[in-house]
Amino acid sequence: MTGIKTYFIRTLLVLFCFVLLAGCSEDDPLIGTWQEPDSGITIQFKDDGNVVMSNDKTSIILPYTTQEPNTILVKASTDGTIPDQTIIYRVEENKLILTVDGVDSVFSLVK
């Protein structure tokens, strides 16, 4: 079960389909729900410091922090068994571009 969870987390982080939440914050363009159009994976950044990553079968909630410049640190496990993931991001119009290990994933604003 742990292997499946690790694979799911890594897949979501690599694809990083963040769908903007309804009523996104004007102060932080990252807050909201984003969706990756090809995979359907959604990512919801909440202003409480949690990110919800989901597909049509399951979802996972992980804590995150933002750092300058345009960096997200996602805490993948509380015990350190899964390494934290560093993600570079930028928001352009209604698109969220996430870069993980040099690979870009583009998410569209849902609402």
N, C-alpha and C positions, 0 to 999 in steps of 0.2 A: 504494500500500500504506500509506503514511503517513497518508493521509486516512481510510482505513478504521480504522486503529489509533486515531487521534485521536477519531473518531466513537465507537468502541467504548468508549474510556476515558471520554469525556464522558458517554455514555449510562449507563455503569455508575455513574459518580459521581453523576449526577442521580438515578437510580433507587436507587442504593446499597443493594443487597440484601445485607446482611451476615448470613450464617448462622453462628451460634455454633459454635465448635469443640467437638468431644466433650471433655468434661472441662474446662469453662471455669474460669478462675481466679476464686477468691473475692475476690482482692485488686483486680482490675480487671474490672468487669462487661462491658467492651467486648470483652475477649479471648474468642474463640469463633467459631462459625459461625452465620450468620444468612441467612435466605432471604426474599425478597420474594415473596409468594404469587401475585400476578397474573402477573409476568414469569418467575418461576422463577430469577431471578438470585440467586446466592449470594455472600456476602462473608465471608471468614474473616480475622479479625484475629488475628495471631500475636503471641506475647510476644517474638519476636525483632525486632520493628519492621517487619514486612512485612505487607501485606494482599494476599490472593488474591481477585480478583474473577472470577467465571466464570458462564457460561451453558451450555447443552447442547452448544455447538459449540467454545468456546474459553475460555481463561482468561489472566489477566495478573497478574503479581506486581509490586507497587509498594511502596516504602518509605513509612512514615507515622510521624508523631510526634503525641503528644497535648499539648495546651496547656490551661491553665486559662482560663476556666471551660468545661469540656465542649466543647472544640474539637479537631478532628482536622485535621492538615495532611498532605495526600497529595502526594508528590512525583511528578508525572506524567511527568517526563523528566529524565534526568541532564544534558542539555545546555541545558535551559531553553527548548527550542522549544515545549513545551506548558506552560502556566502551572500552578503548584501550585494545588491545590484546597483551600479552607478549608471545613470541614463542621462544623456544630454538631450535637451528639448528646445524647441522653438515653436511659437505659435504664429502662423501667417494666415490672416483672414480667418476662415472657418476651418483651418487645418492645423493639426498638431503633428509635428514631425519629431519622432523619437529616434535617437541614435544609440544603439547598443552594440558594442564591439565593432564599431565602424559600419554597421548596417542600419540604414534608415527604414523606418516604418511610418506610413502616413495614415493618420486617423482623421475622420471628418466629424465635425460638431453635430451632435444629434439634435439638441434643442438649444 
